[in-house]
Amino acid sequence: MSKLIWKPGTMIYPLPAVMVSCGSIPEEYNIITISWTGTICTDPAMCYISVRPGRHSYNIIKKNNEYVINLTTKELAYATDWCGVKSGSDNNKFSEMRLTPVPASKVKAPLIKESPVNIECVVREIKELGSHHMFISEVVAIHADEKYIDNKTGLFRLNDAVPICYSHGKYYETGPFIGKFGFSVEKKKKHRD
């Protein structure tokens, strides 16, 4: 099998497609769509977003040192894309996409009510990496929509919300369940006859 060699670039896919809400007062509220995001530590819970300094939300996040990561769904796909291609300097993204800003519990940035999961973040460090600056942040609160909580197990059924991801310029919904963490080494139960 032969492989082509390409110049270094962004080929770690798929990625989450999230809407990041920011701003400390309603007149400043904005939403930016981000795919350069992820978990970086468990204890304390830490994550990151990477933002181009030229984006409208960049200075809002840098000034306030906080934001909310709002997970997205198939139902929110259009708003997710729209909030990524339109600028908050020219548009009120909440009103134009009919999204509802609701107060967070720890930060001044609003949650997006329509998102199944909202992750409140406080910036701890900014790394200037080149085209993007990485906001390394502590997770200070998480909000989960009750309608996705399994009444029997208490587990959160995120897949029921039909989350979307981003892969090389395109959005996709996540696929069917194929296994849980550790299933490849799990001992098989012996059946008694």
Backbone bond lengths (Angstrom), bond angles and torsions (degrees), N, CA, C in turn:
res aa  C-N    CA-C-N  psi(-1)  N-CA   C-N-CA  omega(-1)  CA-C   N-CA-C  phi
1 M - - - 1.451 - - 1.524 108.38 -
2 S 1.312 116.67 129.39 1.462 119.81 178.03 1.524 109.51 -101.70
3 K 1.301 115.16 151.10 1.461 121.65 178.97 1.514 108.96 -128.11
4 L 1.328 115.89 143.85 1.452 121.65 175.84 1.518 109.56 -83.58
5 I 1.294 117.02 146.30 1.462 121.57 174.92 1.525 107.56 -102.19
6 W 1.321 115.59 122.24 1.455 121.75 178.56 1.526 109.57 -108.35
7 K 1.323 115.65 161.02 1.468 119.52 174.42 1.529 108.39 -65.68
8 P 1.325 118.34 155.02 1.465 120.22 179.21 1.526 110.91 -56.58
9 G 1.327 115.39 138.26 1.456 119.91 -179.16 1.516 110.78 -165.44
10 T 1.311 115.58 -167.37 1.469 121.46 -176.87 1.521 109.29 -94.42
11 M 1.321 117.54 99.70 1.463 121.61 -179.37 1.523 112.40 -128.08
12 I 1.314 118.31 16.40 1.461 120.11 175.12 1.526 106.57 -90.28
13 Y 1.326 115.10 98.99 1.466 121.74 -177.09 1.516 109.64 -134.09
14 P 1.314 121.35 159.44 1.464 126.60 -5.05 1.514 111.71 -76.81
15 L 1.310 114.70 165.26 1.462 123.50 179.08 1.523 109.27 -125.39
16 P 1.324 117.16 156.56 1.468 117.34 173.92 1.525 109.65 -66.96
17 A 1.308 116.53 146.43 1.464 121.59 171.16 1.518 105.08 -108.85
18 V 1.324 117.25 110.57 1.462 121.18 -176.02 1.526 109.97 -122.41
19 M 1.321 114.99 155.19 1.458 120.51 171.61 1.525 106.66 -105.08
20 V 1.315 115.80 123.93 1.464 121.25 179.75 1.518 107.82 -102.23
21 S 1.329 115.80 120.75 1.466 120.39 177.72 1.518 108.69 -98.59
22 C 1.333 114.44 144.82 1.464 119.53 -177.16 1.516 109.41 -148.84
23 G 1.324 115.33 171.16 1.459 121.86 -179.56 1.515 111.05 113.07
24 S 1.327 116.51 145.79 1.459 120.27 -178.09 1.518 113.30 -103.14
25 I 1.335 117.24 -15.66 1.470 122.41 177.88 1.534 107.64 -136.22
26 P 1.334 117.79 153.71 1.471 120.24 -176.53 1.532 114.79 -51.76
27 E 1.318 117.92 -37.43 1.466 120.61 -179.82 1.527 112.22 -65.86
28 E 1.318 117.32 -18.78 1.467 122.83 -177.30 1.532 112.19 -102.79
29 Y 1.326 117.79 -12.31 1.463 121.34 -175.24 1.531 110.78 -54.02
30 N 1.323 115.16 138.66 1.453 120.59 177.42 1.522 108.96 -151.72
31 I 1.322 114.99 163.86 1.465 122.42 176.62 1.518 107.86 -130.65
32 I 1.321 116.54 132.28 1.462 122.17 174.17 1.525 107.91 -124.96
33 T 1.313 116.47 136.25 1.463 120.44 176.36 1.520 108.59 -86.70
34 I 1.325 115.23 132.47 1.463 122.17 -175.67 1.530 109.35 -131.00
35 S 1.319 116.47 139.29 1.463 120.47 168.25 1.520 111.23 -116.24
36 W 1.312 117.13 -21.12 1.465 119.27 177.00 1.536 107.24 -81.46
37 T 1.323 115.69 83.71 1.459 121.89 -177.29 1.517 109.59 -152.67
38 G 1.317 116.61 157.26 1.458 119.41 177.17 1.511 112.76 173.96
39 T 1.328 113.99 175.74 1.459 123.13 177.77 1.521 108.69 -85.39
40 I 1.329 116.86 138.90 1.471 119.17 178.20 1.524 113.56 -126.85
41 C 1.335 118.17 -9.99 1.463 120.41 179.15 1.531 109.24 -161.40
42 T 1.342 115.12 146.81 1.459 120.47 178.90 1.516 112.25 -91.56
43 D 1.327 117.44 -44.14 1.461 121.51 -174.66 1.522 110.37 -135.31
44 P 1.327 119.03 100.61 1.459 126.57 3.66 1.530 110.54 -74.25
45 A 1.324 116.55 157.95 1.460 120.90 177.86 1.526 108.47 -65.32
46 M 1.341 115.55 120.62 1.464 121.29 -176.98 1.528 109.04 -133.66
47 C 1.331 115.16 148.17 1.452 121.14 176.48 1.522 108.17 -144.61
48 Y 1.321 115.30 -177.19 1.461 118.84 177.66 1.517 109.79 -147.61
49 I 1.309 115.72 157.84 1.456 123.19 163.59 1.523 105.86 -132.64
50 S 1.322 116.92 146.25 1.459 121.34 174.36 1.519 108.51 -114.38
51 V 1.342 115.66 129.20 1.464 121.88 -173.30 1.528 109.40 -131.86
52 R 1.319 116.15 139.03 1.468 120.19 173.47 1.530 108.97 -70.22
53 P 1.333 118.42 134.98 1.464 120.19 179.39 1.528 114.20 -59.28
54 G 1.316 119.03 -22.26 1.453 121.75 179.86 1.517 114.64 -78.92
55 R 1.325 117.73 -9.05 1.464 120.57 -178.86 1.527 110.59 -75.92
56 H 1.320 116.87 145.88 1.467 122.60 -178.03 1.533 111.88 -57.04
57 S 1.324 116.81 -40.01 1.474 120.68 -177.58 1.524 113.41 -70.93
58 Y 1.323 117.01 -22.26 1.466 120.44 -176.09 1.530 111.26 -53.66
59 N 1.327 117.40 -53.62 1.472 120.47 -177.26 1.520 112.36 -67.92
60 I 1.339 117.32 -31.40 1.464 120.40 177.07 1.526 109.90 -64.61
61 I 1.329 116.28 -46.68 1.470 120.41 -179.93 1.522 110.49 -66.80
62 K 1.322 116.85 -43.03 1.469 120.50 -179.16 1.527 111.26 -63.05
63 K 1.338 116.97 -39.92 1.472 121.19 -179.23 1.529 111.29 -68.18
64 N 1.337 116.68 -45.20 1.461 121.10 -174.50 1.524 114.24 -88.77
65 N 1.327 116.88 -17.29 1.470 122.47 -179.31 1.526 112.89 55.78
66 E 1.323 116.46 38.69 1.459 120.73 177.14 1.523 109.30 -163.21
67 Y 1.331 114.67 160.10 1.464 121.70 178.78 1.521 107.75 -168.83
68 V 1.333 116.02 174.17 1.460 121.60 177.06 1.526 108.10 -127.87
69 I 1.336 116.51 127.48 1.461 121.45 172.27 1.525 106.95 -88.63
70 N 1.331 116.45 122.80 1.459 123.02 -179.69 1.523 108.27 -112.62
71 L 1.340 117.47 115.34 1.452 120.16 -179.87 1.520 109.64 -67.41
72 T 1.313 115.81 149.24 1.451 121.02 -174.68 1.525 111.64 -112.50
73 T 1.328 114.84 163.68 1.458 122.00 -175.54 1.528 109.52 -135.69
74 K 1.326 114.78 171.57 1.468 119.79 175.94 1.526 110.30 -55.94
75 E 1.325 116.68 -40.74 1.469 121.46 179.46 1.530 112.09 -64.06
76 L 1.341 116.78 -28.20 1.466 121.59 -179.19 1.530 112.93 -97.01
77 A 1.333 118.21 7.49 1.470 121.52 -174.19 1.526 112.40 -58.34
78 Y 1.324 117.69 -45.77 1.469 120.33 -178.54 1.530 110.37 -62.24
79 A 1.337 116.70 -46.81 1.471 120.52 179.55 1.523 110.68 -63.74
80 T 1.323 116.45 -37.79 1.464 120.67 178.97 1.522 110.39 -60.50
81 D 1.320 116.53 -47.82 1.460 120.14 179.86 1.530 110.92 -66.63
82 W 1.329 117.35 -45.87 1.460 122.10 -177.92 1.524 111.09 -58.89
83 C 1.338 116.01 -43.20 1.473 119.97 -179.71 1.529 111.83 -68.88
84 G 1.329 116.98 -16.47 1.459 120.80 177.54 1.519 113.51 -88.21
85 V 1.331 117.34 -24.96 1.467 119.41 -176.65 1.523 113.22 -104.78
86 K 1.313 117.96 -14.99 1.467 121.82 178.35 1.528 109.39 -101.27
87 S 1.306 116.97 149.38 1.464 121.51 179.90 1.520 111.34 -94.95
88 G 1.317 115.17 138.81 1.456 121.48 175.65 1.517 112.61 -69.37
89 S 1.318 117.12 -14.65 1.470 118.91 176.88 1.530 110.75 -72.87
90 D 1.346 116.87 -20.66 1.465 121.58 -178.82 1.528 113.51 -113.98
91 N 1.329 117.57 -10.69 1.463 121.05 -172.28 1.525 111.13 -139.33
92 N 1.339 114.77 144.55 1.457 119.87 169.81 1.530 105.54 -93.45
93 K 1.323 115.88 97.51 1.462 120.91 -171.19 1.520 113.08 -65.55
94 F 1.318 117.57 -35.03 1.469 119.64 177.82 1.526 110.29 -60.82
95 S 1.324 117.11 -52.40 1.466 118.81 -175.99 1.523 111.66 -71.29
96 E 1.324 118.29 -40.76 1.460 120.23 -176.81 1.528 112.81 -68.03
97 M 1.309 117.85 -29.76 1.465 121.46 178.11 1.531 112.24 -99.45
98 R 1.331 115.90 5.80 1.467 122.19 179.98 1.530 111.50 54.00
99 L 1.322 114.95 44.62 1.464 121.87 175.15 1.524 108.10 -100.89
100 T 1.324 115.76 150.44 1.453 120.67 -173.18 1.529 111.24 -107.95
101 P 1.351 118.21 115.26 1.461 119.35 174.13 1.530 109.43 -78.86
102 V 1.331 116.66 129.49 1.467 120.76 176.66 1.521 108.55 -127.30
103 P 1.331 117.27 150.03 1.470 120.07 -177.59 1.531 112.08 -61.45
104 A 1.316 114.82 140.04 1.465 121.58 173.07 1.529 108.00 -84.34
105 S 1.330 116.75 173.05 1.466 119.64 -178.67 1.526 113.10 -95.05
106 K 1.342 117.63 -25.33 1.472 120.66 -175.54 1.521 113.89 -122.98
107 V 1.331 117.54 -25.16 1.461 120.71 -177.28 1.531 109.34 -117.62
108 K 1.326 116.03 164.17 1.465 120.56 179.96 1.524 112.14 -82.69
109 A 1.327 117.38 -22.94 1.468 120.30 178.24 1.526 109.01 -63.33
110 P 1.335 117.31 144.24 1.469 119.85 -177.06 1.527 112.42 -81.73
111 L 1.330 115.15 155.28 1.455 121.83 168.69 1.525 106.88 -84.64
112 I 1.331 116.95 158.64 1.458 121.78 169.20 1.524 106.16 -98.56
113 K 1.325 116.28 111.61 1.464 121.87 -174.71 1.527 112.47 -55.42
114 E 1.317 118.25 -37.93 1.459 122.86 -174.85 1.529 113.47 -72.83
115 S 1.312 118.19 -11.23 1.468 122.24 178.65 1.534 110.11 -79.29
116 P 1.342 118.80 140.45 1.464 120.21 179.40 1.523 113.91 -72.55
117 V 1.334 117.00 -23.80 1.468 121.79 179.88 1.522 108.81 -140.63
118 N 1.330 115.74 131.22 1.465 122.45 177.33 1.524 107.66 -122.42
119 I 1.331 116.42 129.36 1.463 121.88 -175.49 1.527 108.39 -118.17
120 E 1.333 115.88 109.41 1.460 121.02 -179.92 1.521 109.52 -78.74
121 C 1.326 116.47 130.64 1.461 121.66 -174.29 1.525 111.83 -130.03
122 V 1.336 115.58 141.43 1.467 122.72 174.39 1.528 107.25 -118.22
123 V 1.333 115.84 126.34 1.463 121.75 -177.28 1.521 109.93 -69.53
124 R 1.324 116.60 129.24 1.466 122.37 177.12 1.528 112.44 -107.26
125 E 1.340 116.37 -25.70 1.466 120.35 -178.77 1.521 108.78 -160.49
126 I 1.339 116.09 146.75 1.461 121.27 174.44 1.525 107.80 -118.96
127 K 1.330 116.24 123.10 1.470 122.23 178.11 1.517 108.38 -105.59
128 E 1.323 116.94 119.63 1.460 121.20 177.15 1.518 107.43 -86.32
129 L 1.342 116.36 108.52 1.456 121.03 -170.15 1.525 114.08 -104.53
130 G 1.308 118.19 -13.60 1.462 121.80 -174.04 1.507 108.07 140.71
131 S 1.342 117.50 -119.40 1.469 120.61 -179.57 1.525 112.30 -61.94
132 H 1.334 117.02 -29.41 1.460 122.54 -179.38 1.524 110.19 -123.16
133 H 1.324 115.65 149.69 1.460 121.43 171.56 1.519 107.18 -109.43
134 M 1.332 115.90 135.64 1.458 121.68 -177.20 1.523 109.99 -95.29
135 F 1.337 115.39 123.85 1.461 122.10 175.26 1.530 107.25 -95.07
136 I 1.319 116.71 101.45 1.457 122.45 178.17 1.527 106.91 -83.30
137 S 1.318 115.78 123.94 1.466 119.21 -166.73 1.518 113.16 -136.43
138 E 1.326 114.93 152.55 1.461 121.61 174.47 1.522 109.16 -95.52
139 V 1.318 115.50 134.71 1.462 120.82 175.52 1.527 106.72 -80.26
140 V 1.339 116.55 121.73 1.470 120.10 -176.75 1.526 113.03 -108.20
141 A 1.337 117.44 -15.03 1.470 121.38 176.50 1.521 108.88 -167.51
142 I 1.325 115.12 150.78 1.469 121.92 175.66 1.525 108.34 -130.66
143 H 1.318 116.31 136.06 1.457 122.75 176.56 1.525 107.48 -115.17
144 A 1.324 117.27 130.06 1.462 122.37 -180.00 1.519 109.47 -124.23
145 D 1.313 116.56 132.73 1.459 122.36 -179.04 1.529 109.87 -65.85
146 E 1.325 116.15 123.80 1.473 122.01 -176.32 1.517 113.23 -58.76
147 K 1.329 117.86 -27.73 1.470 118.64 -176.10 1.528 112.59 -67.49
148 Y 1.344 117.66 -12.34 1.463 120.61 178.01 1.530 112.86 -102.71
149 I 1.327 117.44 7.44 1.459 120.80 177.32 1.530 108.78 -86.71
150 D 1.328 116.53 127.39 1.468 121.59 177.63 1.522 108.14 -74.88
151 N 1.319 117.12 120.46 1.471 121.34 -176.89 1.526 113.13 -63.52
152 K 1.315 118.03 -30.39 1.468 120.99 -178.26 1.520 112.49 -80.36
153 T 1.343 117.08 -44.52 1.467 120.68 -174.23 1.528 113.44 -99.23
154 G 1.338 116.71 -20.89 1.460 120.12 -175.49 1.523 112.42 78.82
155 L 1.344 116.80 2.40 1.468 120.82 -179.12 1.522 110.75 -80.77
156 F 1.320 115.23 152.62 1.460 121.89 178.35 1.526 108.32 -88.29
157 R 1.319 117.32 125.66 1.464 122.99 -177.98 1.535 109.49 -99.06
158 L 1.324 116.93 72.26 1.465 121.27 -176.76 1.524 111.16 -59.40
159 N 1.325 119.18 -37.59 1.466 120.52 -177.66 1.519 112.61 -61.91
160 D 1.332 117.92 -24.59 1.462 120.16 176.51 1.527 111.65 -65.82
161 A 1.316 116.92 -21.34 1.465 121.61 178.05 1.533 111.31 -81.63
162 V 1.317 117.82 -8.13 1.466 125.58 -176.94 1.535 110.56 56.11
163 P 1.352 115.81 67.32 1.463 119.18 178.93 1.530 111.48 -64.62
164 I 1.329 115.30 154.07 1.462 119.44 177.50 1.519 110.23 -114.29
165 C 1.326 113.85 157.74 1.460 120.11 176.07 1.526 108.15 -132.82
166 Y 1.307 115.30 170.41 1.461 123.41 -176.75 1.516 107.75 -118.12
167 S 1.327 116.98 130.32 1.458 120.26 179.45 1.520 109.91 -139.83
168 H 1.311 114.88 107.34 1.467 122.72 173.70 1.534 112.92 50.69
169 G 1.349 115.10 51.42 1.451 120.60 175.33 1.515 115.91 90.20
170 K 1.338 117.11 3.97 1.462 120.18 -177.90 1.524 110.20 -133.68
171 Y 1.350 115.77 152.25 1.461 121.83 176.81 1.522 109.47 -99.82
172 Y 1.335 115.98 142.06 1.459 122.16 178.31 1.521 109.49 -137.96
173 E 1.328 116.63 149.38 1.452 119.09 169.62 1.526 107.18 -84.27
174 T 1.331 116.12 155.14 1.459 118.93 -179.51 1.523 109.77 -73.01
175 G 1.328 116.21 158.31 1.456 121.44 -173.69 1.511 114.43 -96.15
176 P 1.325 115.68 -168.45 1.467 120.80 -177.08 1.531 112.36 -70.75
177 F 1.306 115.37 157.91 1.460 123.52 178.56 1.540 109.43 -63.98
178 I 1.335 117.33 133.49 1.464 120.46 178.16 1.527 113.42 -123.98
179 G 1.321 118.42 -9.42 1.456 121.25 179.02 1.507 111.27 161.48
180 K 1.331 116.00 157.31 1.464 120.29 178.45 1.523 109.25 -101.32
181 F 1.323 116.19 166.20 1.456 120.25 -179.99 1.531 109.26 -56.65
182 G 1.327 116.42 127.93 1.458 122.43 178.21 1.520 114.70 88.70
183 F 1.341 118.59 0.41 1.466 119.59 -176.20 1.521 112.42 -64.88
184 S 1.318 118.21 -24.40 1.462 120.66 -177.80 1.520 112.81 -72.16
185 V 1.320 117.66 -20.13 1.470 120.88 -179.14 1.524 112.15 -117.05
186 E 1.310 116.45 4.55 1.454 121.06 -177.85 1.530 110.81 -67.19
187 K 1.334 115.57 135.61 1.463 120.13 177.89 1.519 109.45 -72.91
188 K 1.293 114.90 136.54 1.467 119.83 178.83 1.507 109.71 -76.75
189 K 1.350 114.66 137.57 1.455 119.70 178.20 1.529 109.22 -73.18
190 K 1.312 116.33 136.39 1.467 120.51 177.63 1.516 108.75 -83.82
191 H 1.307 115.32 131.40 1.460 121.33 178.94 1.531 108.55 -89.72
192 R 1.303 115.70 134.48 1.455 120.34 176.68 1.509 109.17 -96.73
193 D 1.322 116.07 134.81 1.472 121.13 178.63 1.488 112.07 -86.70
